[in-house]
C-alpha cells in the first residue's frame, strides 16, 4: 500500500466521522428547536384563549351590571350561567396569574 492510498483512506475515514458527528448534532439541534416551537405555539394558543375568555367575561359582567333585570328567574339563570362558565374552566386559567410571594 502506497502513502497516497493511506492518506486517501485516512481522509475518507475522517470525512465519514465528521459526517456522522454533523448528522447527530443536527438531529439533536432539530429536536430541541422542535420542542421549543411546540411549547411556544401552545403558550400562544393558551394566551389567546385566556384573552378571549377574559373579554367574554368582562363583556358579560359589564352588560349585566348596567342592564336592569325585571325577572328574578332570568337573574338566577344568568348567575347560574356564569357559575357554569367558571366551573368549566373558562376563567380558571387566571389562577396562573396570581402573585404569591
LINFENMO-V576180 format. One record per residue. N is the residue number from 0. RES is the residue in three letters. SS is DSSP state (H for helix, E for strand, L for the rest). D_CENTER is the distance of its C-alpha to the mean C-alpha in whole Angstrom. Layout:
N;RES;SS;D_CENTER / N;RES;SS;D_CENTER
This chain:
0;UNK;L;60 / 1;UNK;L;60 / 2;UNK;H;58 / 3;UNK;H;57 / 4;UNK;H;55 / 5;UNK;H;54 / 6;UNK;H;52 / 7;UNK;H;51 / 8;UNK;H;50 / 9;UNK;H;48 / 10;UNK;H;46 / 11;UNK;H;45 / 12;UNK;H;44 / 13;UNK;H;42 / 14;UNK;H;40 / 15;UNK;H;39 / 16;UNK;H;38 / 17;UNK;H;36 / 18;UNK;H;35 / 19;UNK;H;33 / 20;UNK;H;32 / 21;UNK;H;30 / 22;UNK;H;29 / 23;UNK;H;27 / 24;UNK;H;26 / 25;UNK;H;24 / 26;UNK;H;23 / 27;UNK;H;21 / 28;UNK;H;20 / 29;UNK;H;18 / 30;UNK;H;17 / 31;UNK;H;15 / 32;UNK;H;14 / 33;UNK;H;13 / 34;UNK;H;11 / 35;UNK;H;10 / 36;UNK;H;9 / 37;UNK;H;7 / 38;UNK;H;5 / 39;UNK;H;5 / 40;UNK;H;4 / 41;UNK;H;2 / 42;UNK;H;3 / 43;UNK;H;5 / 44;UNK;H;6 / 45;UNK;H;6 / 46;UNK;H;8 / 47;UNK;H;10 / 48;UNK;H;11 / 49;UNK;H;12 / 50;UNK;H;14 / 51;UNK;H;15 / 52;UNK;H;16 / 53;UNK;H;18 / 54;UNK;H;20 / 55;UNK;H;21 / 56;UNK;H;22 / 57;UNK;H;24 / 58;UNK;H;26 / 59;UNK;H;27 / 60;UNK;H;28 / 61;UNK;H;30 / 62;UNK;H;31 / 63;UNK;H;33 / 64;UNK;H;34 / 65;UNK;H;36 / 66;UNK;L;37 / 67;UNK;L;40 / 68;UNK;L;40 / 69;UNK;L;44 / 70;UNK;L;43 / 71;UNK;H;42 / 72;UNK;H;40 / 73;UNK;H;38 / 74;UNK;H;37 / 75;UNK;H;36 / 76;UNK;H;34 / 77;UNK;H;32 / 78;UNK;H;31 / 79;UNK;H;31 / 80;UNK;H;28 / 81;UNK;H;26 / 82;UNK;H;27 / 83;UNK;H;25 / 84;UNK;H;22 / 85;UNK;H;22 / 86;UNK;H;22 / 87;UNK;L;20 / 88;UNK;L;17 / 89;UNK;L;17 / 90;UNK;L;17 / 91;UNK;H;17 / 92;UNK;H;13 / 93;UNK;H;16 / 94;UNK;H;17 / 95;UNK;H;14 / 96;UNK;H;16 / 97;UNK;L;19 / 98;UNK;L;21 / 99;UNK;L;23 / 100;UNK;L;25
